[in-house]
Every structure is written in C-alpha cells, then in structure tokens.
C-alpha cells in the first residue's frame, strides 16, 4: 500500500479539523479494507443482534418471559458480540496509529497478533469506562461528561500498549490536561457531524418505513445496524488521530521488544 503525503509533525499545532481529517482519510481513503471492512467483520455479531432485536422485539420480549434459556442465549450472544466489537475497535486504534505515525500498514495477521497482546487490558479499560459513563448518566449526566472528558481516550491508550489499566486512564487524563479548549473544539465538530448523520439516517429510515407500510424487511434493519457500526468504526479512527495529537510523544504505538537472536 502506498504511503500518503507525510503528515506534519505532531509537535506543530495544527487545526483540529485537520487532525480529525487525518483519521477520516486514513479510514475511508488510505486503508478502507483494514480500517473499515475488516473491523466491520468483527462488528457483525453486534449488527446481527441489533437487527434481530429491532425487527422482532415484541417476540423476543414474550419469549424471554416464558423461556429463561432464551434470555441466557441472548445474553451470551451479546457478550460474544461485545468481545468481537472491542477487538474491531482495538484493531482500528492500532492500525490508525501505525498509519499516521509510520505511513505503513502491517499484514492483518500481524496486526491482530498485536491486538490480542493488549486485548485483556483493553477489555477491562473499556468495561470500566462504560460503567463510569452509565453511573455518571444516572447521576444527572454531569459526572458522565467528566468521565468522557478525562477518560475518553483510555481505550486508545490501552490499545496502543505499554500501559496497564490504571495507566490507560492516567494517559487519557494527561492527554487532555491543559488542552480542554482543543478537545472541546474537536468534540463539537464530531458531535455536529454525528447530529447531521443521525438526521440523515432518520429521514431515510422514515421514508423506508412509509414505503414498506406492511412490514419492513429484516435486511433493512440489518443495513441500518451496519450503517451505525460503520459510523462507529470511522469515529474510532478519527478519535485515535485526536488522541495522538493531544498526547504528543506520550501517545505512541508500543511494539514488543524483538527476541534476542540465539547464540551459537
């Protein structure tokens, strides 16, 4: 794969829109297979379950009340889907960082080997972050905003490697320290883009539901869920680019030390 134009040094302060554009271009132009299509394969169980529950929600609810084994099966399915989704996210983080730092991509088997090396830490960090956001939302949303602000890059830090669970949260907090205005500008840009996308998806979905007045086909539910996951994958790439920009030299892809050559 050919290299893009060399990205400016991270030391130079660039417009935050350009930083986000680096991640967007990496995902949609430079490496759409490795940064979009392959991660979506790992996201597919989540896509399928979302589509099934959206299409057959009433049926599923009734069955859950009557047959607890179905509840267990669905719970196991969602757990499996979550693990797959997180593997896809970690892959996007590491592959985006490698492309932006070194202007190269590893073969996917080597990239996935790196993902598996950091995945236990990434999994724990992701679950703790989700828990913090949920607890924050229950407490009138303000703590959730604080959690997203301070720890929103903990997943990126964990996926890049070189830190433990607490170190990942510390690295995220360090990345935004003294840079809240820059972080806030990026967050507003991303939020605005998500609002525009959500509005567009909403209009399209309303039109499709009116077109299929009797019953919306399952494949449309599947396509809608896939579109949401596509946005999530691209968001992960742009958010990783922002983390690299904010953290400077502190946010880098950590590679394992090479094994020493055998002595003769």
SETIRO-33701 format. One record per residue: x, y, z negated of N, C-alpha, C in turn. Coordinates in steps of 0.2 Angstrom, whole numbers, padded with zeros to 4 digits, always signed. Layout:
XYZXYZXYZ/...
This chain:
+0004-0006+0000+0000+0000+0000+0004+0006+0000/+0003+0011+0004+0007+0017+0005+0006+0021-0001/+0011+0025-0003+0010+0030-0008+0007+0036-0006/+0003+0039-0011+0000+0046-0009+0006+0051-0010/+0004+0057-0009+0008+0063-0010+0010+0063-0017/+0016+0065-0018+0019+0064-0025+0015+0069-0030/+0013+0066-0035+0009+0070-0040+0013+0075-0044/+0011+0081-0045+0015+0086-0049+0017+0083-0055/+0023+0086-0058+0025+0084-0065+0020+0085-0070/+0019+0080-0075+0014+0081-0080+0016+0087-0084/+0022+0089-0084+0024+0095-0088+0021+0101-0086/+0020+0102-0079+0017+0108-0077+0009+0108-0078/+0007+0113-0081-0001+0114-0082-0004+0115-0075/-0009+0110-0074-0012+0111-0068-0020+0112-0069/-0024+0114-0065-0031+0115-0066-0034+0108-0068/-0038+0108-0073-0041+0102-0075-0045+0098-0070/-0048+0102-0065-0052+0099-0060-0047+0095-0055/-0041+0097-0054-0036+0094-0050-0034+0087-0054/-0033+0088-0060-0032+0082-0064-0037+0076-0063/-0043+0078-0064-0049+0074-0063-0049+0071-0056/-0047+0076-0051-0047+0074-0044-0042+0068-0043/-0036+0068-0046-0031+0063-0046-0034+0056-0047/-0038+0056-0053-0041+0049-0054-0046+0047-0049/-0050+0052-0047-0056+0051-0042-0053+0049-0036/-0047+0052-0034-0044+0050-0027-0041+0043-0028/-0038+0042-0033-0035+0035-0034-0040+0029-0034/-0046+0030-0037-0051+0025-0036-0054+0025-0030/-0056+0030-0027-0060+0030-0021-0056+0030-0014/-0050+0032-0014-0046+0033-0008-0040+0029-0008/-0036+0030-0013-0029+0026-0013-0030+0019-0014/-0034+0017-0019-0034+0009-0021-0041+0007-0022/-0046+0008-0018-0053+0006-0019-0054-0001-0021/-0050-0006-0018-0051-0013-0019-0049-0014-0027/-0043-0012-0028-0040-0014-0035-0043-0010-0041/-0046-0004-0039-0049+0001-0044-0056+0001-0044/-0059-0002-0039-0067-0002-0039-0070-0009-0038/-0068-0012-0032-0071-0018-0031-0069-0024-0036/-0063-0024-0037-0061-0030-0042-0064-0029-0049/-0063-0022-0052-0067-0021-0058-0074-0023-0058/-0077-0021-0052-0085-0022-0052-0086-0030-0052/-0081-0034-0050-0082-0041-0051-0083-0043-0058/-0078-0040-0063-0079-0041-0070-0085-0038-0073/-0087-0033-0070-0093-0030-0072-0100-0033-0070/-0099-0038-0066-0105-0041-0063-0110-0044-0068/-0107-0048-0073-0112-0051-0078-0116-0046-0081/-0113-0040-0083-0117-0035-0086-0122-0032-0081/-0120-0031-0074-0125-0029-0069-0131-0034-0069/-0130-0040-0069-0135-0045-0068-0140-0045-0074/-0137-0045-0080-0141-0045-0086-0145-0038-0086/-0142-0033-0085-0146-0026-0085-0152-0027-0080/-0151-0030-0074-0156-0030-0069-0161-0035-0071/-0159-0041-0074-0164-0046-0076-0169-0043-0082/-0166-0039-0087-0170-0036-0092-0174-0031-0089/-0172-0027-0085-0176-0021-0082-0182-0024-0078/-0181-0029-0074-0186-0032-0070-0191-0036-0074/-0188-0040-0079-0193-0045-0082-0193-0043-0090/-0193-0037-0091-0193-0035-0098-0198-0038-0103/-0204-0037-0100-0210-0040-0104-0210-0047-0105/-0208-0051-0100-0207-0058-0100-0202-0060-0105/-0196-0057-0105-0191-0058-0109-0193-0057-0117/-0196-0051-0118-0199-0050-0125-0203-0055-0127/-0208-0057-0123-0213-0063-0125-0209-0069-0127/-0204-0071-0123-0201-0077-0124-0196-0077-0130/-0193-0071-0131-0189-0070-0137-0193-0072-0144/-0200-0069-0144-0204-0070-0149-0205-0078-0150/-0206-0081-0145-0208-0088-0145-0203-0093-0146/-0197-0092-0143-0192-0096-0142-0185-0093-0144/-0183-0094-0151-0177-0091-0153-0171-0093-0149/-0170-0099-0146-0164-0101-0142-0163-0096-0136/-0169-0094-0133-0168-0089-0128-0164-0083-0131/-0166-0081-0137-0163-0075-0140-0156-0076-0140/-0154-0082-0143-0147-0084-0143-0143-0084-0137/-0147-0087-0132-0144-0087-0125-0142-0080-0122/-0147-0076-0123-0146-0069-0121-0141-0065-0124/-0140-0066-0131-0135-0063-0135-0128-0066-0133/-0128-0072-0131-0121-0075-0129-0120-0072-0122/-0125-0071-0118-0124-0068-0111-0121-0061-0112/-0124-0057-0116-0122-0050-0117-0115-0050-0120/-0113-0054-0124-0107-0054-0127-0102-0056-0121/-0103-0061-0117-0099-0063-0111-0098-0057-0107/-0104-0054-0105-0104-0048-0101-0100-0042-0103/-0100-0041-0110-0096-0036-0113-0089-0037-0112/-0087-0043-0114-0080-0045-0113-0077-0044-0106/-0081-0046-0101-0080-0045-0094-0079-0038-0092/-0084-0034-0095-0084-0027-0093-0078-0023-0096/-0076-0025-0102-0070-0022-0105-0063-0024-0102/-0063-0030-0099-0057-0032-0095-0057-0028-0089/-0063-0027-0086-0063-0022-0080-0060-0015-0082/-0063-0013-0087-0060-0006-0089-0053-0006-0091/-0050-0011-0094-0043-0011-0096-0039-0011-0089/-0042-0015-0084-0038-0015-0078-0038-0009-0074/-0044-0005-0075-0044+0002-0071-0039+0006-0075/-0039+0006-0082-0034+0011-0085-0027+0010-0083/-0025+0003-0083-0018+0002-0082-0016+0003-0075/-0021+0001-0070-0019+0002-0063-0019+0009-0061/-0024+0013-0064-0024+0020-0063-0017+0024-0065/-0016+0022-0071-0009+0025-0074-0003+0023-0070/-0003+0017-0068+0003+0015-0064+0003+0018-0057/-0003+0019-0054-0003+0023-0048-0001+0030-0049/-0004+0034-0054-0002+0041-0055+0005+0042-0057/+0008+0037-0061+0015+0038-0064+0020+0036-0059/+0019+0030-0055+0024+0027-0051+0022+0027-0044/+0016+0029-0042+0014+0029-0035+0014+0022-0032/+0013+0017-0036+0013+0010-0033+0008+0006-0037/+0006+0000-0034+0001-0005-0037+0004-0012-0037/+0004-0015-0043+0006-0022-0044+0001-0027-0040/+0003-0033-0038-0002-0038-0037-0007-0039-0042/-0013-0041-0041-0018-0041-0046-0017-0046-0051/-0014-0052-0049-0012-0057-0054-0007-0054-0060/-0002-0050-0057+0002-0047-0062-0001-0042-0066/-0006-0038-0063-0009-0033-0067-0014-0036-0072/-0017-0042-0070-0021-0045-0075-0017-0048-0081/-0011-0050-0079-0007-0053-0085-0006-0047-0090/-0004-0041-0088-0003-0036-0092-0010-0034-0096/-0015-0035-0093-0022-0033-0096-0023-0038-0102/-0021-0045-0100-0023-0050-0106-0018-0049-0112/-0012-0046-0110-0007-0045-0116-0010-0039-0121/-0013-0034-0118-0016-0029-0123-0023-0030-0124/-0026-0035-0122-0034-0035-0122-0036-0036-0129/-0033-0040-0134-0035-0041-0141-0036-0034-0144/-0030-0030-0143-0031-0023-0146-0036-0019-0143/-0036-0019-0136-0041-0015-0133-0048-0017-0135/-0050-0023-0136-0056-0026-0138-0058-0023-0145/-0054-0023-0150-0055-0021-0156-0056-0013-0156/-0052-0010-0153-0052-0002-0152-0059-0001-0149/-0061-0004-0144-0067-0002-0140-0073-0003-0145/-0073-0009-0148-0079-0010-0153-0079-0005-0159/-0074-0004-0161-0074+0001-0167-0076+0008-0164/-0074+0010-0158-0076+0016-0155-0083+0016-0154/-0086+0011-0152-0093+0010-0151-0097+0011-0157/-0094+0008-0162-0098+0008-0169-0098+0015-0172/-0092+0018-0171-0091+0025-0173-0096+0030-0170/-0097+0029-0163-0102+0033-0160-0109+0032-0162/-0111+0025-0163-0118+0023-0165-0119+0026-0172/-0114+0025-0176-0115+0028-0183-0116+0036-0183/-0112+0039-0178-0112+0046-0178-0119+0048-0175/-0122+0045-0170-0128+0047-0167-0134+0046-0173/-0133+0041-0177-0138+0040-0182-0138+0046-0187/-0132+0049-0188-0131+0054-0192-0132+0061-0189/-0137+0062-0185-0139+0068-0182-0134+0070-0176/-0130+0066-0173-0126+0067-0167-0120+0070-0168/-0119+0075-0173-0113+0079-0174-0107+0074-0175/-0107+0070-0179-0102+0065-0180-0100+0061-0174/-0105+0060-0170-0104+0056-0164-0099+0060-0159/-0101+0067-0159-0097+0072-0155-0090+0072-0157/-0089+0072-0164-0082+0072-0166-0079+0066-0165/-0082+0060-0165-0079+0054-0163-0077+0054-0156/-0081+0056-0152-0079+0056-0144-0074+0061-0143/-0074+0067-0146-0068+0072-0145-0062+0069-0148/-0061+0066-0154-0055+0064-0157-0053+0057-0154/-0057+0053-0153-0055+0046-0152-0058+0044-0145/-0060+0048-0141-0062+0046-0134-0057+0043-0129/-0050+0044-0131-0045+0041-0127-0042+0035-0130/-0045+0033-0136-0042+0027-0139-0041+0021-0135/-0047+0020-0131-0046+0014-0126-0041+0015-0121/-0040+0021-0119-0034+0022-0114-0027+0020-0117/-0026+0023-0123-0020+0022-0127-0019+0014-0128/-0024+0011-0130-0024+0003-0132-0022+0000-0125/-0026+0001-0120-0025-0002-0113-0018-0001-0111/-0015+0005-0112-0008+0006-0109-0003+0002-0113/-0004+0000-0119+0000-0004-0123+0005+0000-0127/+0009-0003-0132+0014+0000-0136+0011+0002-0142/+0004+0002-0144+0001+0004-0150-0003-0001-0153/-0004-0001-0159-0009-0006-0162-0016-0002-0163/-0021-0005-0166-0027-0002-0167-0027+0005-0170/-0024+0006-0175-0024+0012-0178-0020+0017-0174/-0014+0014-0171-0010+0019-0167-0014+0021-0161/-0019+0017-0158-0023+0020-0152-0027+0025-0154/-0030+0025-0160-0034+0031-0162-0030+0037-0164/-0024+0036-0167-0020+0041-0168-0017+0044-0161/-0016+0040-0156-0013+0043-0150-0019+0047-0147/-0025+0045-0147-0030+0049-0144-0031+0056-0148/-0031+0056-0154-0031+0062-0158-0025+0067-0157/-0019+0064-0156-0014+0068-0154-0014+0071-0147/-0017+0067-0142-0018+0070-0136-0022+0076-0135/-0027+0076-0139-0032+0082-0139-0030+0088-0144/-0025+0086-0148-0023+0091-0153-0020+0098-0150/-0023+0103-0151-0021+0110-0148-0024+0111-0141/-0028+0106-0138-0030+0106-0131-0037+0105-0131/-0041+0108-0136-0048+0107-0136-0051+0110-0130/-0049+0116-0128-0052+0120-0123-0051+0116-0116/-0045+0114-0115-0044+0110-0109-0048+0103-0109/-0049+0100-0114-0053+0094-0115-0060+0096-0114/-0062+0102-0117-0069+0104-0116-0071+0105-0109/-0066+0109-0105-0067+0110-0098-0068+0104-0094/-0064+0099-0095-0065+0093-0092-0071+0089-0093/-0073+0089-0100-0079+0086-0102-0085+0089-0098/-0085+0096-0098-0091+0099-0095-0091+0098-0087/-0085+0097-0084-0085+0095-0077-0088+0088-0076/-0086+0084-0080-0088+0077-0080-0095+0076-0081/-0098+0080-0087-0105+0080-0088-0109+0082-0083/-0107+0088-0080-0111+0091-0074-0111+0086-0069/-0106+0083-0067-0106+0078-0061-0111+0072-0063/-0111+0070-0069-0115+0064-0071-0122+0066-0071/-0124+0073-0073-0131+0075-0073-0133+0075-0065/-0129+0078-0061-0130+0078-0054-0132+0071-0051/-0127+0066-0053-0128+0059-0051-0134+0056-0053/-0136+0057-0060-0142+0055-0063-0148+0057-0060/-0148+0064-0058-0154+0067-0055-0155+0064-0048/-0149+0063-0044-0150+0060-0038-0152+0053-0038/-0150+0049-0043-0152+0042-0044-0159+0042-0046/-0161+0046-0050-0168+0047-0052-0173+0048-0046/-0171+0053-0042-0175+0054-0036-0176+0048-0031/-0170+0045-0030-0170+0039-0026-0174+0034-0029/-0174+0032-0035-0177+0027-0039-0185+0028-0039/-0187+0035-0040-0194+0036-0040-0197+0035-0033/-0193+0037-0027-0195+0036-0021-0196+0028-0019/-0191+0024-0022-0192+0017-0020-0197+0014-0024/-0199+0016-0030-0204+0013-0034-0211+0015-0031/-0211+0021-0028-0218+0023-0024-0218+0019-0017/-0212+0017-0014-0213+0014-0008-0215+0006-0009/-0212+0003-0015-0215-0003-0017-0220-0003-0022/-0226-0001-0020-0231+0000-0026-0233-0006-0029/-0233-0012-0026-0235-0018-0030-0230-0020-0035/-0224-0022-0032-0218-0025-0036-0212-0023-0033/-0207-0020-0037-0200-0018-0035-0196-0024-0035/-0193-0026-0029-0189-0032-0028-0183-0032-0033/-0182-0038-0035-0176-0039-0040-0170-0036-0038/-0168-0037-0031-0162-0034-0028-0161-0027-0029/-0167-0023-0029-0166-0016-0030-0164-0014-0037/-0167-0018-0042-0164-0017-0049-0157-0019-0049/-0155-0024-0046-0148-0026-0046-0144-0021-0043/-0146-0018-0037-0142-0012-0034-0142-0006-0039/-0147-0005-0042-0147+0001-0047-0142+0000-0052/-0142-0006-0055-0137-0008-0061-0130-0007-0058/-0129-0010-0052-0122-0009-0049-0120-0002-0048/-0125+0002-0046-0123+0009-0045-0121+0012-0051/-0124+0011-0057-0122+0013-0063-0115+0011-0065/-0114+0005-0064-0107+0002-0066-0102+0005-0061/-0103+0006-0055-0099+0010-0051-0097+0017-0053/-0102+0020-0056-0100+0027-0059-0096+0026-0065/-0097+0021-0069-0093+0019-0075-0086+0018-0073/-0085+0014-0068-0078+0012-0066-0074+0019-0064/-0077+0023-0060-0074+0029-0057-0073+0034-0063/-0078+0034-0068-0077+0038-0073-0071+0036-0077/-0070+0029-0078-0064+0027-0082-0057+0029-0079/-0057+0029-0072-0051+0031-0068-0050+0039-0070/-0055+0043-0069-0054+0050-0070-0052+0052-0077/-0055+0048-0082-0054+0049-0089-0047+0047-0091/-0044+0042-0087-0037+0040-0088-0033+0045-0086/-0034+0048-0080-0030+0053-0077-0030+0059-0082/-0035+0061-0085-0036+0066-0090-0031+0065-0096/-0032+0059-0099-0028+0057-0104-0020+0057-0103/-0018+0055-0097-0011+0056-0095-0009+0063-0095/-0013+0067-0093-0012+0074-0093-0011+0077-0100/-0016+0076-0104-0016+0079-0111-0011+0076-0115/-0009+0070-0114-0004+0067-0119+0003+0068-0117/+0004+0070-0110+0011+0071-0108+0015+0065-0108/+0021+0066-0111+0026+0060-0112+0023+0055-0117/+0018+0056-0121+0016+0052-0126+0011+0046-0123/+0008+0048-0117+0004+0043-0114+0007+0040-0108/+0010+0034-0109+0013+0031-0103+0012+0023-0103/+0012+0020-0097+0011+0013-0097+0017+0010-0100/+0016+0006-0105+0021+0002-0108+0022-0005-0105/+0028-0006-0103+0029-0013-0100+0033-0017-0105/+0032-0024-0105+0036-0028-0109+0043-0028-0107/+0048-0029-0112+0055-0029-0110+0056-0035-0107/+0061-0035-0101+0062-0041-0097+0066-0046-0102/+0064-0052-0100+0068-0058-0104+0075-0058-0102/+0080-0059-0107+0087-0059-0105+0088-0065-0101/+0093-0064-0096+0095-0070-0092+0098-0075-0096/+0097-0082-0094+0100-0087-0098+0108-0087-0097/+0111-0088-0103+0119-0088-0102+0121-0095-0100/+0127-0094-0096+0130-0101-0094+0136-0102-0097/
